[in-house]
């Protein structure tokens, strides 16, 4: 699901006008198509300047990072990626 939110910050430099941040969270190493193609296309369609992942790339109850690593390998080619850990990492 894609939700668009426009944020206006008074005093923010004008070079940030139109700056797009794509936020991903709680993927829990789920599979989104072959080689994460479905999610990759959704991320790419947002035309981000920056991609942020706010934790839970893995699931503590079933450890695997294969799908998450595949996604990261692909999305770093779209825009810079920043990541913080969640409670499952």
Biotite code that builds the C-alpha atoms (Angstrom):
import biotite.structure as struc

atoms = struc.array([
    struc.Atom([0.000, 0.000, 0.000], chain_id="A", res_id=1, res_name="UNK", atom_name="CA", element="C"),
    struc.Atom([1.300, 3.446, -0.864], chain_id="A", res_id=2, res_name="UNK", atom_name="CA", element="C"),
    struc.Atom([0.238, 6.433, 1.215], chain_id="A", res_id=3, res_name="UNK", atom_name="CA", element="C"),
    struc.Atom([1.310, 9.896, 0.111], chain_id="A", res_id=4, res_name="UNK", atom_name="CA", element="C"),
    struc.Atom([1.805, 12.605, 2.691], chain_id="A", res_id=5, res_name="UNK", atom_name="CA", element="C"),
    struc.Atom([2.924, 16.148, 1.933], chain_id="A", res_id=6, res_name="UNK", atom_name="CA", element="C"),
    struc.Atom([4.771, 17.876, 4.758], chain_id="A", res_id=7, res_name="UNK", atom_name="CA", element="C"),
    struc.Atom([5.415, 21.605, 4.782], chain_id="A", res_id=8, res_name="UNK", atom_name="CA", element="C"),
    struc.Atom([8.175, 22.851, 7.062], chain_id="A", res_id=9, res_name="UNK", atom_name="CA", element="C"),
    struc.Atom([8.517, 26.582, 7.542], chain_id="A", res_id=10, res_name="UNK", atom_name="CA", element="C"),
    struc.Atom([12.059, 27.755, 6.888], chain_id="A", res_id=11, res_name="UNK", atom_name="CA", element="C"),
    struc.Atom([13.181, 24.616, 5.067], chain_id="A", res_id=12, res_name="UNK", atom_name="CA", element="C"),
    struc.Atom([15.587, 25.550, 2.245], chain_id="A", res_id=13, res_name="UNK", atom_name="CA", element="C"),
    struc.Atom([13.885, 25.777, -1.148], chain_id="A", res_id=14, res_name="UNK", atom_name="CA", element="C"),
    struc.Atom([16.166, 23.094, -2.620], chain_id="A", res_id=15, res_name="UNK", atom_name="CA", element="C"),
    struc.Atom([14.012, 20.625, -0.661], chain_id="A", res_id=16, res_name="UNK", atom_name="CA", element="C"),
    struc.Atom([10.871, 21.635, -2.572], chain_id="A", res_id=17, res_name="UNK", atom_name="CA", element="C"),
    struc.Atom([9.549, 18.429, -4.089], chain_id="A", res_id=18, res_name="UNK", atom_name="CA", element="C"),
    struc.Atom([12.020, 16.267, -2.143], chain_id="A", res_id=19, res_name="UNK", atom_name="CA", element="C"),
    struc.Atom([10.558, 12.778, -1.854], chain_id="A", res_id=20, res_name="UNK", atom_name="CA", element="C"),
    struc.Atom([11.260, 10.297, 0.935], chain_id="A", res_id=21, res_name="UNK", atom_name="CA", element="C"),
    struc.Atom([9.975, 6.748, 0.614], chain_id="A", res_id=22, res_name="UNK", atom_name="CA", element="C"),
    struc.Atom([9.494, 5.059, 3.985], chain_id="A", res_id=23, res_name="UNK", atom_name="CA", element="C"),
    struc.Atom([9.456, 1.261, 4.389], chain_id="A", res_id=24, res_name="UNK", atom_name="CA", element="C"),
    struc.Atom([8.882, -0.558, 7.657], chain_id="A", res_id=25, res_name="UNK", atom_name="CA", element="C"),
    struc.Atom([8.052, -3.961, 9.139], chain_id="A", res_id=26, res_name="UNK", atom_name="CA", element="C"),
    struc.Atom([8.822, -6.071, 6.092], chain_id="A", res_id=27, res_name="UNK", atom_name="CA", element="C"),
    struc.Atom([9.676, -9.115, 8.272], chain_id="A", res_id=28, res_name="UNK", atom_name="CA", element="C"),
    struc.Atom([11.541, -10.682, 5.339], chain_id="A", res_id=29, res_name="UNK", atom_name="CA", element="C"),
    struc.Atom([8.303, -11.246, 3.436], chain_id="A", res_id=30, res_name="UNK", atom_name="CA", element="C"),
    struc.Atom([8.471, -12.064, -0.245], chain_id="A", res_id=31, res_name="UNK", atom_name="CA", element="C"),
    struc.Atom([7.036, -9.551, -2.701], chain_id="A", res_id=32, res_name="UNK", atom_name="CA", element="C"),
    struc.Atom([7.316, -11.378, -6.010], chain_id="A", res_id=33, res_name="UNK", atom_name="CA", element="C"),
    struc.Atom([10.309, -12.961, -7.672], chain_id="A", res_id=34, res_name="UNK", atom_name="CA", element="C"),
    struc.Atom([13.464, -11.093, -6.541], chain_id="A", res_id=35, res_name="UNK", atom_name="CA", element="C"),
    struc.Atom([11.206, -8.652, -4.659], chain_id="A", res_id=36, res_name="UNK", atom_name="CA", element="C"),
    struc.Atom([10.061, -7.282, -8.029], chain_id="A", res_id=37, res_name="UNK", atom_name="CA", element="C"),
    struc.Atom([6.597, -6.172, -6.855], chain_id="A", res_id=38, res_name="UNK", atom_name="CA", element="C"),
    struc.Atom([7.911, -4.066, -3.973], chain_id="A", res_id=39, res_name="UNK", atom_name="CA", element="C"),
    struc.Atom([10.881, -2.833, -6.014], chain_id="A", res_id=40, res_name="UNK", atom_name="CA", element="C"),
    struc.Atom([8.514, -1.479, -8.688], chain_id="A", res_id=41, res_name="UNK", atom_name="CA", element="C"),
    struc.Atom([6.332, 0.213, -6.064], chain_id="A", res_id=42, res_name="UNK", atom_name="CA", element="C"),
    struc.Atom([9.353, 1.897, -4.482], chain_id="A", res_id=43, res_name="UNK", atom_name="CA", element="C"),
    struc.Atom([10.677, 2.967, -7.889], chain_id="A", res_id=44, res_name="UNK", atom_name="CA", element="C"),
    struc.Atom([7.272, 4.396, -8.854], chain_id="A", res_id=45, res_name="UNK", atom_name="CA", element="C"),
    struc.Atom([7.466, 6.851, -5.939], chain_id="A", res_id=46, res_name="UNK", atom_name="CA", element="C"),
    struc.Atom([10.562, 8.470, -7.503], chain_id="A", res_id=47, res_name="UNK", atom_name="CA", element="C"),
    struc.Atom([12.291, 8.985, -4.154], chain_id="A", res_id=48, res_name="UNK", atom_name="CA", element="C"),
    struc.Atom([15.272, 11.180, -3.392], chain_id="A", res_id=49, res_name="UNK", atom_name="CA", element="C"),
    struc.Atom([15.830, 9.097, -0.263], chain_id="A", res_id=50, res_name="UNK", atom_name="CA", element="C"),
    struc.Atom([14.577, 5.717, 0.979], chain_id="A", res_id=51, res_name="UNK", atom_name="CA", element="C"),
    struc.Atom([14.326, 5.076, 4.716], chain_id="A", res_id=52, res_name="UNK", atom_name="CA", element="C"),
    struc.Atom([13.706, 1.719, 6.364], chain_id="A", res_id=53, res_name="UNK", atom_name="CA", element="C"),
    struc.Atom([12.603, 1.951, 9.973], chain_id="A", res_id=54, res_name="UNK", atom_name="CA", element="C"),
    struc.Atom([13.205, -1.521, 11.235], chain_id="A", res_id=55, res_name="UNK", atom_name="CA", element="C"),
    struc.Atom([11.981, -5.070, 11.271], chain_id="A", res_id=56, res_name="UNK", atom_name="CA", element="C"),
    struc.Atom([13.524, -6.245, 8.034], chain_id="A", res_id=57, res_name="UNK", atom_name="CA", element="C"),
    struc.Atom([13.578, -9.670, 9.696], chain_id="A", res_id=58, res_name="UNK", atom_name="CA", element="C"),
    struc.Atom([11.242, -11.588, 11.975], chain_id="A", res_id=59, res_name="UNK", atom_name="CA", element="C"),
    struc.Atom([12.630, -12.712, 15.326], chain_id="A", res_id=60, res_name="UNK", atom_name="CA", element="C"),
    struc.Atom([10.454, -15.841, 15.294], chain_id="A", res_id=61, res_name="UNK", atom_name="CA", element="C"),
    struc.Atom([11.784, -17.044, 11.929], chain_id="A", res_id=62, res_name="UNK", atom_name="CA", element="C"),
    struc.Atom([15.224, -15.682, 11.124], chain_id="A", res_id=63, res_name="UNK", atom_name="CA", element="C"),
    struc.Atom([15.922, -15.152, 7.462], chain_id="A", res_id=64, res_name="UNK", atom_name="CA", element="C"),
    struc.Atom([17.194, -12.072, 5.691], chain_id="A", res_id=65, res_name="UNK", atom_name="CA", element="C"),
    struc.Atom([17.253, -13.375, 2.117], chain_id="A", res_id=66, res_name="UNK", atom_name="CA", element="C"),
    struc.Atom([14.278, -11.363, 0.841], chain_id="A", res_id=67, res_name="UNK", atom_name="CA", element="C"),
    struc.Atom([15.224, -8.197, 2.709], chain_id="A", res_id=68, res_name="UNK", atom_name="CA", element="C"),
    struc.Atom([18.818, -8.274, 1.448], chain_id="A", res_id=69, res_name="UNK", atom_name="CA", element="C"),
    struc.Atom([17.580, -8.831, -2.109], chain_id="A", res_id=70, res_name="UNK", atom_name="CA", element="C"),
    struc.Atom([15.337, -5.783, -1.820], chain_id="A", res_id=71, res_name="UNK", atom_name="CA", element="C"),
    struc.Atom([18.110, -3.590, -0.416], chain_id="A", res_id=72, res_name="UNK", atom_name="CA", element="C"),
    struc.Atom([20.501, -4.660, -3.187], chain_id="A", res_id=73, res_name="UNK", atom_name="CA", element="C"),
    struc.Atom([17.942, -3.429, -5.687], chain_id="A", res_id=74, res_name="UNK", atom_name="CA", element="C"),
    struc.Atom([16.636, -0.237, -4.067], chain_id="A", res_id=75, res_name="UNK", atom_name="CA", element="C"),
    struc.Atom([20.091, 1.252, -3.450], chain_id="A", res_id=76, res_name="UNK", atom_name="CA", element="C"),
    struc.Atom([20.207, 1.671, -7.226], chain_id="A", res_id=77, res_name="UNK", atom_name="CA", element="C"),
    struc.Atom([17.123, 3.933, -7.030], chain_id="A", res_id=78, res_name="UNK", atom_name="CA", element="C"),
    struc.Atom([18.176, 6.328, -4.239], chain_id="A", res_id=79, res_name="UNK", atom_name="CA", element="C"),
    struc.Atom([20.312, 6.441, -1.087], chain_id="A", res_id=80, res_name="UNK", atom_name="CA", element="C"),
    struc.Atom([18.968, 4.157, 1.658], chain_id="A", res_id=81, res_name="UNK", atom_name="CA", element="C"),
    struc.Atom([19.068, 4.757, 5.433], chain_id="A", res_id=82, res_name="UNK", atom_name="CA", element="C"),
    struc.Atom([18.160, 2.041, 7.929], chain_id="A", res_id=83, res_name="UNK", atom_name="CA", element="C"),
    struc.Atom([17.537, 1.836, 11.656], chain_id="A", res_id=84, res_name="UNK", atom_name="CA", element="C"),
    struc.Atom([16.936, -1.380, 13.530], chain_id="A", res_id=85, res_name="UNK", atom_name="CA", element="C"),
    struc.Atom([13.581, -2.408, 14.907], chain_id="A", res_id=86, res_name="UNK", atom_name="CA", element="C"),
    struc.Atom([12.680, -4.698, 17.774], chain_id="A", res_id=87, res_name="UNK", atom_name="CA", element="C"),
    struc.Atom([13.166, -7.857, 15.663], chain_id="A", res_id=88, res_name="UNK", atom_name="CA", element="C"),
    struc.Atom([16.745, -7.183, 14.509], chain_id="A", res_id=89, res_name="UNK", atom_name="CA", element="C"),
])
